[in-house]
Amino acid sequence: MLNNATYEAYVRILKNELVPALGCTEPIAIALAAAKAREALGAMPEKIVARCSGNIIKNAKGVIVPTTGNMKGIDTSAVLGAVAGDPSLGLEVLSKVDHVALEKTRELLTRGICATEILDTPAQLHIIVEMEGAGHTALAEIRDEHTNLIRLEKDGEVLFRKEEAARSEEDESDSDLKLLNLSDILTFADTVDMEDVRPMLERQVAYNLKIAREGMTHAYGGRVGSTLMRHYGENVRLRARAMAAAGSDARMGGCVLPVIINSGSGNQGITCSVPIAVYAQHLGVEDEVMYRALVVSNLVALLQKRGIGRLSAFCGAVCAGCGAGAGITYLHGGDYDTIARTITNTLANVSGIVCDGAKGSCAAKIAASVDAAILGHEMSMDGNTFGAGEGLVMENVEETIATIGTMAAQGMKETDHVILKLMIGQDAGC
């Protein structure tokens, strides 16, 4: 059994992480900062400057902003957030946008009221939105987490400041996440009182399956999910990949349905949950078993992100895919060793996938990551695994996860810089 402090921390992690978001969380975070600044300004802005860290730019420039139909870009997110964002709604800040707000946003964008700049900051997730209007100025700053407002000003006067604003990127993860380890995750999954976690897990399944079905039946993005189903046959392995990819097709394509996120990402939330739901239905297990597998999936994904941070050059679909593989193995009755092998096998396969921003092709990366996780699961169930010394595979799963985290957080910093440089070269206006 876990001690009470660890148990409560794990429940708290799930409650804090598994929250709803409308659209890709990076443009939504920009819209939230703009909505906060607009609220402080008390007037419609005449000028906006959105300053964003490189990873925010990378993930916001190429994805459709939800409720807009087909509009993209940091400036769209900032202006729409200022025009119609409801800051009280957090990551659902744009859920009340209507056609009047869209027309006003288009007008302001045409007038060029919003400038975007790269923010020189050590933080991977950092946004400062400044605006002017009616003879006043306002500023809102979000850092480290998508809803973490650390500063709000009007006319240079500080209205709100969070004293812990300047923590380093190494301290980005919440302190609770430092308690995560695979052994305790499995103990928690086996013993958690369902009433402590059922509401958030029920919501995760309901929301994320709904957007997956939307992506499967309507034309969004590259239609990765429906392509898989049309050309690769019908079985649980294929369906798990296709449904997860379809959720991303819809989300990256501007669908207005909210998703339940993991690690600050809707794509990762979809990847952690949809394959588990598909396999649970196929196996005919009770809902409680599915929920316990979802606990494993979500926490294993977060265990990996703990050492990487929320944004990096390492594709988060890999972490979430690992989580899904661990959860699928749990559904099949796998023990610690079997689940550890699944994680190791998955990381040995696809840990080289890079994040080049949020966009339609994320759906294909999700499909590839879930495919690798299912292969890793089936190898493990057969008793097979990659051994220590093969690449970044270490003596045990915790060391392997830590090593991959070091590679992603430290070794891929320059990769991140080069990716951003190349992306900005494609679109100097970002």
Salt bridges, closest charged atoms under 4 A:
GLU17 OE2 - ARG310 NH2 2.76
GLU26 OE2 - HIS146 NE2 2.47
ASP86 OD2 - LYS96 NZ 3.00
GLU103 OE2 - ARG106 NH1 3.05
GLU107 OE2 - LYS104 NZ 3.83
GLU107 OE2 - ARG111 NH1 3.18
GLU117 OE1 - ARG51 NE 3.83
GLU130 OE2 - ARG51 NH1 3.62
GLU141 OE2 - HIS126 NE2 2.54
GLU141 OE1 - ARG151 NE 2.72
ASP144 OD1 - ARG143 NE 3.46
ASP144 OD2 - ARG167 NE 3.08
GLU145 OE2 - ARG167 NH2 3.96
GLU153 OE2 - ARG151 NH1 2.95
ASP155 OD2 - HIS136 ND1 2.72
ASP176 OD2 - ARG12 NE 2.80
GLU195 OE2 - ARG198 NE 3.50
GLU214 OE1 - HIS218 ND1 3.60
GLU234 OE2 - ARG239 NH1 2.22
GLU288 OE2 - ARG292 NH2 2.93
ASP356 OD1 - LYS359 NZ 2.46
ASP356 OD1 - LYS365 NZ 2.74
ASP371 OD1 - ARG241 NH1 3.93
GLU378 OE2 - ARG237 NE 2.30
GLU414 OE1 - HIS417 ND1 3.62
ASP416 OD1 - LYS58 NZ 2.66
